[in-house]
Amino acid sequence: MTEFKKVTAALDEADDIKTRLGGALDGAPSEDMKAAYKSLKTILEDVMPTIVKMKRRCAEPDPELQTYGPKMKEKVLAAIDRYEGIETVFEENLKPVFEDVVQSEARRLAEQDRQTREAEEAEWQESERARKKAFLERDQQRQAEAEAARAAEVAEAAQQAQREADEKQAEFDAMKREQEELARLEGLSLDERIQVGVRSMWTSLRVGEIRELVDALGGLVGGVASCPDDVRRRAIRLKNQAFQAGIGSKPGAIVVLLGCGFEHAGRDKIPAPVLADMQELGSRERFLWMPEPDLNTHYEEWVEWQDRLMRLSATFDKVSKYLTRKGAPLGQRGAELPATAMGDVEDMVNVVAQALQAEAE
């Protein structure tokens, strides 16, 4: 499209808008009219540079430099007159009516835009404050968690130190008890040690407890007798909870085991494969260990050792049956009575001694 045609099309549109606006000068301009006014203003401002250029070309006196021919010049001058006529109506009739309204609208929009920007700025500032607050809270939380972790580490270290101290004290107390126990048993034969242990059991336990303990001791010794080559049966970890619950914590039980051939021992006496099967062993762990004579170099001693284990197993079986007979008359509640309700302690000791003697014969 040529420059002239573009101007003509723009003037056609401007003329149409001018006519529409001229019929709406009475009363307050509508939104459509305000939009039309701004469109007309834009068209006139866009076309004006071209109109100025066309005027200059039409005013060129030198035929050699003239751009338009006579007919084209006539058309261009008509377009210029048309533009100026529309511009006059715009300036004199339309602008006084619409400009204040448009400017007021522009100011309203500008104010609205300013308020929007201020609201966005305030929202951003609030967001920043919230972000910084959240960051500070997270940082404070991290610091609190770190301090709590450090405090927990310190507490755990203190607890660990206390546990180690308690463990050492318990080991010391255990060693002391072992020494005191061995001192009391010094000079006594193995059978006499069993009798000492039985006396303590009889005077300290209830009927049900002593029955269970005798059966547990018989099972333990019988297991060694039936499988003498299984070294795991001959090593008892004193801190083992199951052992303590069933046997180790009961008065006289350890003494009876010492009479059966077990000895107090440290880790150095226990075979490495046996230790490997145990978990969380302390460096000062204490055990009951039953040494086995060497079958190859001390055959007769080994045979006697094995025979005594079998006799002990049979003895525990006899004692268990004796307790069942003695406890039967006591009835269902008899299990909660003191063991002495079944008879004098010396009667029980004699029963054990006789059973050991009978098995030996």
DRENSEGU-197815 format. One record per residue (C-alpha): residue in three letters; x, y, z. Coordinates in pm, whole numbers, padded with zeros to 5 digits, always signed. Each point is the difference from the previous one (the first is absolute). Example, Ala and Ser with C-alpha at 12.3 -4.5 7.8 and 13.67 -1.06 7.14 Angstrom:
// DRENSEGU-197815
ala+01230-00450+00780;ser+00137+00344-00066;
// end
This chain:
// DRENSEGU-197815
met+00000+00000+00000;thr+00135+00344-00100;glu+00052+00282+00242;phe-00298+00191-00141;lys-00231-00297+00031;lys+00109-00053+00363;val-00078+00365+00078;thr-00335-00020-00182;ala-00100-00314+00194;ala+00103+00161+00329;leu-00201+00316-00085;asp-00303-00211-00089;glu+00015-00162+00342;ala+00060+00335+00169;asp-00295+00156-00186;asp-00227-00282+00109;ile+00107+00036+00365;lys-00043+00378-00016;thr-00355-00039-00128;arg-00089-00247+00275;leu+00154+00223+00267;gly-00180+00306-00132;gly-00335-00164+00069;ala+00093-00074+00363;leu+00109+00338+00130;asp-00305+00040+00221;gly+00030-00169+00338;ala+00282-00191+00162;pro+00218-00191-00248;ser-00038-00376+00016;glu+00292-00238+00023;asp-00036-00078-00370;met+00010+00369-00087;lys+00308+00054+00214;ala+00168-00290-00173;ala-00101+00141-00340;tyr+00141+00343+00091;lys+00333-00152+00095;ser+00004-00196-00325;leu-00067+00318-00200;lys+00275+00183+00185;thr+00242-00281-00071;ile-00091-00004-00371;leu+00057+00377-00035;glu+00332-00022+00184;asp+00115-00292-00217;val-00105+00161-00329;met+00132+00353+00078;pro+00369-00068-00099;thr-00112-00133-00337;ile-00233+00302-00053;val+00289+00237+00079;lys+00222-00182-00250;met-00275+00008-00265;lys-00048+00376+00055;arg+00371+00059-00055;arg-00003-00200-00322;cys-00306+00183-00132;ala+00166+00337+00074;glu+00314-00085-00203;pro+00028+00269-00272;asp+00267-00170-00210;pro-00163-00223-00260;glu+00308-00219-00003;leu-00036-00074+00372;gln-00376-00038+00018;thr-00120-00340+00117;tyr-00361+00007-00114;gly-00151+00057-00340;pro-00290+00249-00040;lys-00277-00256+00063;met+00178-00170+00288;lys+00084+00335+00150;glu-00367+00089-00010;lys-00089-00321+00184;val+00273+00057+00258;leu-00112+00357+00064;ala-00355-00127+00047;ala+00124-00255+00254;ile+00191+00275+00180;asp-00313+00219+00012;arg-00197-00299+00125;tyr+00255-00061+00279;glu+00000+00363+00101;gly-00383+00003+00008;ile-00009-00305+00225;glu+00276+00147+00217;thr-00196+00326+00036;val-00312-00181+00113;phe+00215-00206+00237;glu+00171+00301+00157;glu-00303+00233+00013;asn-00291-00232+00064;leu+00119-00335+00132;lys+00307+00073+00203;pro-00170+00243+00240;val-00262-00264+00076;phe+00210-00313+00014;glu+00348+00108+00102;asp-00080+00064+00365;val-00189-00324+00017;val+00286-00188-00166;gln+00257+00170+00219;ser-00211-00071+00306;glu-00024-00361-00111;ala+00373-00004-00059;arg+00057+00143+00346;arg-00241-00257+00144;leu+00181-00279-00179;ala+00333+00144+00108;glu-00123+00016+00359;gln-00135-00351-00029;asp+00333-00113-00142;arg+00183+00179+00282;gln-00221-00165+00260;thr+00051-00335-00166;arg+00377+00050+00002;glu-00012+00110+00363;ala-00213-00302+00091;glu+00239-00227-00188;glu+00293+00170+00172;ala-00170-00038+00339;glu-00077-00365-00080;trp+00361-00054-00106;gln+00124+00170+00316;glu-00231-00217+00211;ser+00117-00306-00192;glu+00362+00100+00064;arg-00069+00052+00369;ala-00174-00336+00017;arg+00288-00162-00190;lys+00260+00157+00228;lys-00206-00094+00307;ala-00031-00357-00124;phe+00373-00009-00073;leu+00080+00129+00348;glu-00242-00248+00155;arg+00154-00285-00199;asp+00347+00118+00094;gln-00101+00023+00366;gln-00160-00344-00025;arg+00318-00141-00158;gln+00205+00159+00276;ala-00238-00137+00264;glu+00014-00344-00161;ala+00378+00020-00019;glu+00019+00103+00366;ala-00245-00277+00092;ala+00210-00247-00199;arg+00315+00120+00175;ala-00175-00022+00336;ala-00121-00349-00089;glu+00353-00097-00099;val+00133+00135+00328;ala-00276-00179+00192;glu+00061-00321-00195;ala+00374+00029+00065;ala-00072+00051+00369;gln-00242-00292+00001;gln+00251-00215-00185;ala+00269+00096+00248;gln-00240-00082+00283;arg-00089-00332-00164;glu+00367-00083-00038;ala+00063+00099+00362;asp-00301-00207+00111;glu+00121-00290-00211;lys+00346+00021+00148;gln-00150+00022+00349;ala-00226-00297-00075;glu+00298-00195-00130;phe+00198+00094+00308;asp-00290-00103+00224;ala-00035-00326-00193;met+00370-00073+00039;lys-00025+00080+00369;arg-00299-00232+00041;glu+00185-00271-00189;gln+00301+00036+00227;glu-00219+00001+00311;glu-00191-00299-00134;leu+00318-00192-00075;ala+00135+00090+00344;arg-00311-00147+00164;leu+00030-00314-00213;glu+00373-00041+00046;gly+00088-00347+00126;leu-00341-00145-00089;ser-00038-00288-00245;leu-00219+00044-00309;asp-00282-00200+00158;glu+00021+00209+00316;arg-00027+00315-00210;ile-00320-00135-00153;gln-00137-00058+00350;val+00089+00358+00102;gly-00182+00132-00308;val-00304-00218+00065;arg-00019+00123+00361;ser-00007+00361-00125;met-00267-00082-00259;trp-00221-00181+00251;thr+00004+00281+00254;ser-00050+00284-00253;leu-00242-00117-00268;arg-00366-00096-00024;val-00117-00350-00089;gly-00075+00085-00363;glu+00329+00184-00043;ile+00218-00280+00133;arg-00174-00255-00221;glu+00062+00215-00309;leu+00360+00065+00105;val+00082-00368+00055;asp-00148-00087-00341;ala+00198+00284-00165;leu+00326-00109+00167;gly-00068-00360-00099;gly-00066+00104-00360;leu+00321+00203-00012;val+00221-00272+00149;gly-00180-00270-00199;gly+00067+00193-00320;val+00374+00002+00073;ala-00009-00370+00091;ser-00180-00097-00321;cys+00220+00213-00228;pro+00342+00032+00170;asp+00166+00097-00327;asp-00226+00308-00039;val+00211+00269+00166;arg-00284+00253-00024;arg-00193-00194+00266;arg+00294+00033+00238;ala+00030+00380-00023;ile-00260+00212+00180;arg+00002+00376-00034;leu-00095+00130+00344;lys-00166+00313-00144;asn-00221-00207-00230;gln-00355+00110+00083;ala-00159-00339-00055;phe+00256-00167+00225;gln-00043+00265+00267;ala-00379-00028-00012;gly-00008-00379+00027;ile+00309-00086+00205;gly+00262+00267+00064;ser-00210+00232+00215;lys-00124-00278+00229;pro+00175-00042+00341;gly+00234-00299+00009;ala-00025-00079-00374;ile+00353+00117-00091;val+00145-00193+00295;val-00174-00318-00123;leu+00149+00052-00346;leu+00343+00048+00155;gly-00056-00334+00172;cys-00090-00153-00337;gly+00340+00091-00142;phe-00050+00352-00135;glu+00260+00266+00085;his-00002+00377-00001;ala+00191+00123-00306;gly+00081+00303-00209;arg+00001+00028-00379;asp+00351-00145-00019;lys-00129-00341+00109;ile-00281-00022-00258;pro+00072-00145-00347;ala-00004+00259-00277;pro-00277-00170-00205;val-00228+00014+00305;leu+00070+00371+00052;ala-00066+00065-00370;asp-00357-00124+00041;met-00067+00249+00283;gln-00102+00361-00067;glu+00106+00325+00170;leu+00259-00155+00227;gly+00176+00228+00243;ser+00375-00016+00053;arg-00053-00110+00362;glu-00281-00250-00062;arg-00026-00277+00257;phe-00098-00358-00074;leu-00059-00336+00155;trp+00221-00243-00186;met+00022-00378+00036;pro+00347-00121-00107;glu+00021-00337-00169;pro+00294-00237+00058;asp+00195-00081-00315;leu-00138-00328-00134;asn+00331-00091-00166;thr+00243+00074+00282;his-00223-00054+00305;tyr-00243-00266-00107;glu-00081-00141+00343;glu-00055+00350+00139;trp-00230+00078-00292;val-00199-00320+00060;glu-00044+00094+00368;trp-00103+00353-00102;gln-00260-00137-00239;asp-00128-00254+00252;arg-00045+00270+00264;leu-00202+00213-00242;met-00231-00296-00063;arg-00032-00060+00375;leu-00081+00365+00058;ser-00268-00006-00268;ala-00156-00306+00166;thr+00026+00168+00341;phe-00193+00307-00117;asp-00265-00232-00142;lys-00036-00178+00337;val-00016+00328+00189;ser-00268+00132-00241;lys-00214-00308+00064;tyr+00054+00035+00376;leu-00121+00363-00013;thr-00308-00105-00195;arg-00089-00257+00268;lys+00065+00241+00286;gly-00196+00280-00163;ala-00307-00200-00097;pro-00164+00014+00347;leu+00026+00380+00001;gly-00268+00032-00271;gln-00038+00254-00282;arg+00116+00296+00210;gly+00303-00184+00127;ala+00221+00148-00272;glu-00013+00337+00178;leu+00103-00140+00338;pro+00361+00007+00125;ala+00198-00308-00101;thr+00043-00078+00369;ala-00372-00087+00002;met+00104-00328-00165;gly+00238-00087+00283;asp+00310+00097+00193;val+00295+00132-00198;glu+00228-00273+00133;asp-00245-00263-00125;met+00037+00142-00348;val+00380+00018+00028;asn+00006-00365+00111;val-00218-00099-00298;val+00248+00166-00236;ala+00299-00152+00177;gln-00155-00347-00012;ala-00087+00037-00367;leu+00356+00104-00082;gln+00136-00292+00204;ala-00236-00250-00157;glu+00093+00110-00351;ala+00369-00020+00090;glu-00042-00362+00112;
// end
